[in-house]
Amino acid sequence: MPEPEKTVVVTGGAGRIGKAIAARLAKDGWRVVVTSSRRGAGADAVADLSVDGGADRLFAAVLEITGGKAPYALVNNAGLFSGPGAAIENVNLIAPVRLTELMSDREGTGAVVNILDRDFPAGRAYSKDFADAYAKSKALLARRTLEDARRYSGVLRVNGVAPGPVFPPPCGGVKASSAPFGRPTAEQVADAVAFLLSAPTVSGAIIPVG
């Protein structure tokens, strides 16, 4: 159980997997700051991560909520499946990397969990059967998760959760891949996130779910 003052930021926490993660962490006693790109989504902080500088604006909004102190933990959950390639890269790769960098300027240690994709682990070539920009960004974020675990060692624990086909992609037109033991639930993904945030010696791990 986290200390009462420990705050976790969940990007894209107003819907889909992010909503389940936010609910699970709140139940576990975390102070959860939910972010979204959409006003009216019920988020605590709003910023568009698909545009240049979006991560910096979001982190500034979070610091206003936390009184200028970096949150203890960050869950980089926000994801973009379709649209311009630059926007997909910004949301899925550049923003998580930048937010992790901003998290490293802190007193004491912290934790980051990146939400990846089971089909695109670190080191595996991305599939041409999916949108190239999405697949490439997720594969690169998986690789960067392992690199950042080393880069920020002693300051941030950086891990990843790689879900299988929890939901069909919201953009439509792409079928979710199959899973050998059935489709995982958003709650199971949230369980993996909760474990990584509560495991004080685990860093550089990627947990597949489904």
ABEGO torsion letter per residue (X at the ends): XBBAABBBBBBGAABEAAAAAAAAAAAAGBBBBBBBABBGAGBABBBBAABBGAAAAAAAAAAAAAGGBBBABBBBABBBABEBAAAAAAAAAAAAAAAAAAAABBBEBBBBBBBBBAABBBGBBBBAABBAAAAAAAAAAAAAAAAAAAAABGABBBBBBBBBBABBBAAEGBBBBBBAAEBBBAAAAAAAAAAAAABAABBGBBBBBX
